[in-house]
């Protein structure tokens, strides 16, 4: 091998070696354009707008040059760089197929979740066909062969030239990964094509790699800043309405109710889809909605990203105002996070989270401590014989655990239960295939998609049945209980949605889910209200008779104006009138200050509860988990 390498090197002039590298670079650009498949970065664009396909290939090219400096083998270096790039494109295709949106920089945080119990859930989205895996194995075999048999392009000792070239390529790549400002000269909306509101639109024009780089640079540049003057103006303008919310008469002899919140995986009412308008596949939801509050729920995600909705419900903070926080539980750095859980703890509640899955997935075990939960009952805390249906724990097991945790004596309890049964993908055989096969599906749904729709409906109806069973059990308790039930997002039935469409004519990313709030022991009159997920905790606290948190009262005052602005990433931006735009802008500052623990300092005197002092969130951060951010004692 050494003799072969020596012979090869002796026959190659420096110019020929450079020419070979340039040919490989050109081939890499062309193959990347072919792999990407979007017209905006097609090979033909090299003659019309060369910046587009070139920019899309630059990160891969830099990585290939770093490998070339390390290995001295041309085919090996460019082949390995292209193989890794192809794997990334394959993952992107899976995400688009299941969730309707392309990869974003924040998605790479999920790599760490694979070793924290995430493989059980995320791995279920991998293709079942053996061909993709065989292609990867073939690529690896080819790489190994290149390493073994390809002669080096240049000598091992080059008088420092190889080290200098390799270092230059590595440093250049590092500046790109670190988001150094200089790269914005190439990766920006003027040079390429950036639609800040839509990763899908950006990717289709600029290519996947360029899209990732531009969103990465945008996130690095974006800093959440608050305008205290605007916050003060908003609080003054809404002080009368907020004051009225905070001083709603409450009977001092009335005990605080237990609170059960059910976050139902992928739950929505199919009647918003064409072909299901006149069905009633959610009879318990329909019946209970006539006895309480319900309506459309606008959430910040689609098809996945459960923790985005979950974070909003638990904190009352809208991710609309934290653009860089794509996966909040993976990005939280604070040991104490303000929200509903801490507010309830300040009122004497025992706070318990329930989820029949690995506690480390989505970093919930750490995040729930920061949010203020006293206990987290995860998969290991359920009975060993807990019912399963399909791939995941059945909703019936969750209902059983909720009732097992509720006590008839002691302090009031807050239970936050996260279901899992209806989680995708929907090609896993359920417990009762015959019942699944009997689910109705519109005739225009493709045969391959039909099974997915039927599997989802099978599990979703179990969720509806458990909602009815839970409400009936709570109605028989001796202690008062409030029940909040909502779906975290629509399921990822992307092809079926395209085939059927929606009753309102909007796309799948713009659809609202559903929510329900009832007192099972005391049925009331039906109230239908548009809500966003971050507004639910304020409403729930209000119904529970807890009115002393200014922030949550403010969310209820602004709810009619801001609820419909919450959308999934990539959804078309909603129409905003002048008043909404101003409220939206000011609420962004309010949210940043709330998150930072600085909102209380700006509260006008008229909103401070009588005979109390403002408990600053700075102190709360120091006091640890028992502190109640935004609460005044």
ZAKOL-944245 format. One record per residue (C-alpha): x, y, z. Coordinates in steps of 0.001 Angstrom, whole numbers, plus 500000, padded with zeros to 6 digits. Last residue first. Layout:
<rs>
      px      py      pz
       X       Y       Z
...
</rs>
This chain:
<rs>
      px      py      pz
  451470  536958  549701
  451893  538409  546240
  452564  535871  543516
  454452  536589  540292
  456894  533795  540926
  455929  531558  543800
  458951  530431  545806
  458943  526805  546957
  461406  525705  544279
  464259  527982  545309
  464376  531153  547381
  467006  532788  545214
  464970  532900  542014
  461975  533998  544047
  463921  536916  545397
  464534  538195  541894
  460891  537425  541198
  459913  540237  543460
  457261  539650  546087
  455339  542903  546067
  454095  543699  549523
  450666  542989  550844
  448037  544909  552775
  445832  545356  549699
  446623  543397  546542
  448762  545424  544115
  447009  546278  540869
  446201  549908  541696
  449815  550478  542720
  450989  549983  539146
  453083  546869  538500
  456521  547576  537054
  458605  545840  539735
  456396  542756  539500
  457509  542110  535915
  461173  541465  536689
  461337  537704  537128
  463153  537067  533843
  460252  535050  532439
  457758  537721  533485
  459952  540433  531974
  460109  538566  528671
  456360  537964  528729
  455491  541613  529402
  457770  542709  526570
  456059  540365  524125
  452707  541485  525488
  453487  545015  524333
  454036  543943  520736
  450947  541741  520675
  448781  544425  522259
  449997  546911  519642
  449477  544522  516745
  446075  543498  518049
  444985  547138  518158
  446211  547816  514616
  444643  544726  513056
  446473  541432  512699
  445794  538907  509932
  447417  535607  510769
  450878  534580  509551
  450830  531463  507363
  451800  528406  509434
  455483  527488  509430
  455765  527148  513186
  452300  526328  514597
  450041  529277  515315
  449010  531497  518238
  447536  534734  516860
  443972  533476  517371
  444052  534036  521135
  445398  537616  521052
  442435  539987  521042
  439848  537946  522942
  442523  536749  525403
  443799  540218  526383
  441808  540476  529625
  442398  536814  530411
  446162  537090  529935
  446154  540149  532211
  444575  538160  535050
  447352  535588  534697
  449984  538303  534964
  448369  540036  537925
  448305  536915  540090
  445886  537320  543000
  442742  535762  541531
  442565  532175  542727
  438899  531106  542886
  439354  527822  541011
  437587  529288  537968
  440115  532136  537874
  442995  529698  538219
  441686  527705  535250
  441203  530812  533118
  444718  532042  533814
  446095  528556  533149
  444300  528295  529770
  445697  531481  528225
  449013  529943  527106
  447121  527273  525151
  445256  529845  523082
  441515  530248  523551
  438413  530777  521425
  435338  530589  523672
  432185  528450  523718
  430165  528613  526935
  427650  525858  527691
  425713  526211  530908
  426733  524581  534127
  427227  521061  535478
  428042  520974  539200
  429784  517775  540264
  431830  517488  537039
  433046  521111  537219
  434059  521616  533613
  436807  523007  531362
  437123  521717  527780
  439675  522343  525031
  439928  521721  521272
  442395  521888  518421
  442854  524822  516060
  443935  524481  512449
  446522  526787  510880
  449209  524162  510201
  446662  521959  508398
  445811  524570  505773
  442712  526758  505829
  439458  526045  503976
  437320  526245  507137
  435968  522714  506627
  439421  521234  506265
  441051  519356  503400
  440409  515726  502478
  443450  514639  500460
  445911  517124  501930
  444724  516264  505425
  445147  512554  504692
  448717  513175  503563
  449606  515089  506733
  448101  512758  509301
  450553  514095  511904
  448069  514341  514777
  446692  517774  515702
  448239  519356  518764
  448266  519222  522582
  444609  518244  522893
  442714  519609  525885
  440963  518586  529117
  440548  520736  532231
  438647  519125  535106
  437802  521035  538284
  437195  518993  541416
  435108  519506  544555
  435706  516938  547309
  433250  514138  548097
  434003  512484  544798
  431190  511105  542628
  431505  513770  539918
  435206  512940  539614
  434376  509366  538607
  431896  510511  535948
  434353  513049  534533
  437061  510375  534368
  434802  507942  532546
  433727  510545  529973
  437298  511666  529334
  438279  508000  529158
  435766  507477  526343
  437135  510497  524475
  440688  509193  524824
  439552  505768  523614
  437960  507555  520670
  441339  509069  519853
  442978  505636  519855
  440645  504168  517214
  440527  507452  515293
  444333  507404  515012
  444415  503820  513819
  441688  504543  511260
  443528  507591  509899
  446776  505646  509567
  444994  502727  507920
  443405  505063  505370
  446713  506704  504479
  447929  503680  502525
  444530  503285  500833
  444450  506936  499763
  441729  509098  501298
  439101  510160  498742
  436560  507674  500106
  436325  509388  503481
  437296  507100  506409
  434989  505451  508953
  436541  503296  511724
  435672  499599  511357
  439279  498581  510703
  440331  499854  514124
  437634  497810  515864
  438841  494720  514014
  442469  495482  514865
  441769  495417  518641
  445038  495879  520571
  446408  498252  517971
  448814  497384  515114
  451409  500120  514613
  451025  502126  511394
  449835  505250  513166
  453118  506877  514073
  451993  508408  516287
  450862  509137  519829
  447230  508266  520571
  448103  506199  523659
  450375  508776  525305
  448462  510801  527867
  449927  513570  529999
  448330  514093  533431
  448725  517279  535487
  447279  516736  538946
  446807  519674  541304
  445767  518658  544805
  444072  520461  547676
  445661  519748  551057
  444679  516717  553126
  441754  514374  552802
  439860  512633  549992
  443025  511862  548036
  443587  511791  544280
  446616  509726  543239
  444721  506489  542597
  442087  508356  540568
  444756  509820  538289
  446451  506416  538027
  443255  504713  536848
  442675  507450  534268
  446244  506960  533014
  445740  503214  532699
  442574  503822  530643
  444592  506070  528331
  446537  502995  527237
  450323  502880  527543
  452102  502941  524199
  452889  500955  521073
  449423  499613  520363
  447284  499544  523468
  448882  498943  526857
  447176  498422  530210
  449201  498849  533403
  450339  495417  534643
  453484  496694  536348
  451433  499349  538115
  452532  502896  537263
  455453  504550  539070
  458025  503162  536636
  456304  504965  533767
  456343  508401  535407
  454767  509819  538561
  456466  513198  538993
  456221  514756  542447
  456281  518201  544063
  456007  520011  540736
  457486  523517  540691
  458262  524408  537084
  461984  523947  537715
  461351  520466  539107
  459148  519665  536122
  461924  520726  533744
  464463  518315  535213
  462358  515146  535005
  460699  516445  531838
  463930  516473  529814
  461878  515826  526649
  462282  512141  527548
  463896  511826  530983
  460726  510631  532712
  460346  507569  530435
  456630  507224  529722
  453337  506802  531548
  452973  510472  532475
  451621  511964  535716
  452683  515313  537218
  451800  516126  540833
  451392  519428  542678
  450212  519519  546307
  448323  522764  546609
  448801  525199  549482
  448048  528478  547730
  451721  529133  546976
  451836  525682  545417
  449053  526751  543054
  451027  529785  541887
  454107  527621  541504
  452287  525210  539208
  450602  527975  537225
  453795  529614  536089
  457188  531061  536872
  460309  528973  536242
  462842  528263  538990
  466132  526522  538285
  466559  528642  535172
  468425  527247  532162
  465506  526063  530085
  466532  525069  526568
  465605  521392  526424
  462311  521964  528225
  461545  524858  525865
  461946  523069  522534
  461739  525840  519912
  462847  528680  522176
  464536  531102  519767
  461325  532976  518966
  460336  533614  522570
  457292  535885  522228
  455259  533441  520162
  456278  530866  522752
  453441  532288  524841
  453897  532175  528605
  451055  530899  530800
  453617  528667  532500
  452025  525217  532643
  449788  525655  529607
  452509  527264  527480
  455076  524624  528388
  452680  521810  527522
  451896  523341  524141
  455600  523470  523262
  456247  520209  525105
  454126  518302  522611
  456508  519069  519745
  454618  516807  517380
  451959  516903  514636
  451614  520672  514784
  452861  523279  517248
  452108  526588  518943
  448487  525841  519967
  445169  527550  519241
  442343  525837  521138
  438842  525957  519670
  436011  525823  522203
  434978  524745  525659
  433392  525927  528901
  430866  523835  530788
  427882  521509  530674
  427159  521393  526923
  430878  520726  526358
  430404  517584  528476
  428089  515984  525928
  430201  516873  522893
  433436  515733  524572
  431729  512502  525574
  430366  511906  522074
  433716  512422  520302
  433261  510542  517017
  430149  512545  516210
  429865  512647  512435
  428255  515322  510269
  431373  517300  509345
  433562  514205  508993
  434097  514215  505221
  435940  517508  505294
  437914  517810  508506
  436835  520121  511387
  434459  517370  512506
  437493  515262  513464
  437470  516780  516997
  441075  516947  518189
  443363  514904  520430
  447034  514489  519491
  447955  513278  523009
  445446  514378  525626
  446796  516830  528164
  444537  516094  531113
  444381  518670  533899
  442884  517681  537250
  442326  520373  539857
  441212  519785  543462
  438940  522566  544531
  439774  525315  547045
  437299  525187  549876
  434436  527689  549938
  434069  529487  553247
  435829  532611  551951
  433167  532936  549208
  434953  534675  546357
  434004  538021  544831
  435976  538838  541663
  438681  541262  542715
  441516  540120  540433
  439399  540148  537287
  438083  543641  538090
  441629  544900  538665
  442688  543473  535296
  439830  545307  533565
  440638  548572  535330
  444406  548180  534881
  444236  547501  531142
  445583  550834  529889
  447897  551225  532893
  449338  547749  532457
  449815  548332  528743
  451523  551696  529268
  453846  550238  531891
  454764  547375  529606
  455480  549802  526775
  457764  551809  529071
  459534  548649  530234
  460457  547707  526627
  461676  544131  526794
  464448  542417  524905
  464623  538793  523754
  467775  538465  521754
  467775  537338  518151
  471196  537255  516511
  471973  533637  517297
  468439  532639  516294
  468752  534422  512942
  472128  532803  512301
  470661  529374  512973
  467605  530159  510863
  469908  531153  508016
  472159  528110  508431
  469273  525644  508529
  467683  527205  505454
  470991  527152  503601
  471269  523425  504334
  467695  522651  503308
  467674  524552  500027
  467074  528239  499348
  463635  528364  497734
  461885  525248  499087
  463776  525551  502376
  462620  529119  503021
  458978  528251  502303
  459122  525216  504616
  460927  527123  507393
  458067  529615  507429
  457666  532789  509493
  461186  534075  508860
  460785  533636  505072
  464388  533826  503906
  465523  533743  500295
  469175  534205  499337
  471182  537425  499154
  468521  539709  500607
  467134  537229  503119
  470537  536428  504544
  473153  533712  504367
  475945  535275  502304
  476827  538485  504142
  475280  536921  507214
  478375  534755  507425
  480369  537611  508923
  478158  537658  512024
  479632  534474  513561
  476966  531817  514002
  479027  529346  516015
  478556  526689  513351
  479725  529119  510655
  482736  530265  512656
  483592  526603  513268
  483520  525823  509528
  486008  528647  508856
  488188  527459  511733
  488190  523898  510397
  488998  524996  506840
  491871  527240  508007
  493155  524520  510315
  493170  521999  507478
  495030  524363  505164
  497654  525197  507820
  498084  521586  508876
  498461  520490  505257
  500991  523241  504514
  503065  522514  507623
  506101  521224  505745
  504068  518757  503761
  504620  515572  505727
  502020  512893  505104
  502441  513217  501368
  499594  514217  499090
  496507  512695  497488
  496675  509555  499588
  495978  506241  497847
  492426  504858  498103
  492499  501213  499233
  491668  500964  502919
  490011  504303  503575
  488123  504044  500294
  486967  500555  501187
  485731  501751  504576
  483806  504559  502892
  482252  502096  500444
  481172  499857  503300
  479641  502849  505062
  477733  503793  501918
  476468  500242  501523
  475361  500212  505158
  473499  503459  504567
  471850  502075  501427
  470918  498885  503292
  469323  501012  505995
  467297  502960  503442
  466284  499705  501703
  465051  497763  504744
  461559  499314  504656
  460129  500154  508084
  461140  503806  507905
  461997  505499  511220
  459108  507225  512994
  459034  504665  515810
  462600  505610  516665
  461420  508950  518015
  459262  507338  520701
  461401  504461  522000
  464584  506297  520963
  463673  509168  523285
  464525  507372  526512
  467398  509650  527406
  470031  508392  524941
  467991  509500  521947
  467180  512760  523722
  470721  514033  523141
  470106  514030  519409
  466902  516015  519975
  468880  519228  520392
  469491  518954  516650
  465848  519878  516141
  466619  523406  517394
  468417  524167  514115
  465216  523492  512152
  464399  520472  509990
  461482  520662  507600
  457777  520970  508490
  454744  518754  507753
  455102  516670  510898
  455238  513077  509668
  456313  513382  506034
  458329  516565  506603
  460084  514999  509587
  460901  511827  507670
  462229  513828  504712
  464418  515863  507070
  465848  512670  508539
  466722  511539  505004
  468312  514902  504243
  470469  514534  507358
  471489  511032  506261
  472419  512426  502832
  474645  515070  504471
  476436  512345  506411
  476965  510417  503167
  478141  513565  501340
  480791  514327  503951
  481927  510682  503910
  482189  510664  500113
  484032  513986  499975
  486640  512783  502447
  486955  509202  501188
  487141  510251  497545
  489914  512732  498292
  492135  510868  500730
  494666  512907  502757
  492838  511713  505918
  493015  514794  508163
  493373  517525  505543
  490771  515827  503373
  488409  515574  506357
  488635  519330  506901
  488042  519832  503163
  484929  517622  503307
  483577  519618  506260
  484064  522861  504361
  482302  521397  501318
  479374  520247  503409
  478958  523724  504909
  479284  525360  501438
  476746  523205  499535
  473583  525261  500082
  475542  528459  499565
  476703  527189  496155
  473200  526143  495072
  471745  529612  495906
  474711  531898  495126
  474791  530640  491524
  471616  532532  490543
  471111  532025  486795
  474035  529838  485606
  474306  527757  488784
  470510  527629  488833
  470550  524713  486409
  472043  522563  489169
  468858  522989  491221
  469017  525189  494338
  465695  527046  494023
  464083  524104  492242
  464222  521970  495378
  465578  518435  494987
  468080  518603  497842
  469919  515470  496711
  470325  516782  493141
  471617  520135  494393
  473964  518311  496767
  475171  516160  493867
  475974  519249  491790
  477823  521019  494632
  479764  517843  495528
  480714  517320  491882
  482117  520850  491744
  484110  520214  494924
  485384  516913  493560
  486521  518620  490347
  488274  521313  492396
  490050  518668  494466
  491215  516879  491295
  492450  520157  489786
  494446  520881  492925
  496058  517471  492650
  496796  517967  488970
  498380  521364  489634
  500631  519899  492329
  501832  517314  489867
  500848  513695  490314
  503111  510868  489215
  505202  510797  492378
  502116  510738  494566
  500705  507631  492888
  503996  505742  493070
  504398  506596  496761
  500846  505555  497506
  501270  502256  495697
  504555  501586  497536
  502851  502356  500890
  500000  500000  500000
</rs>
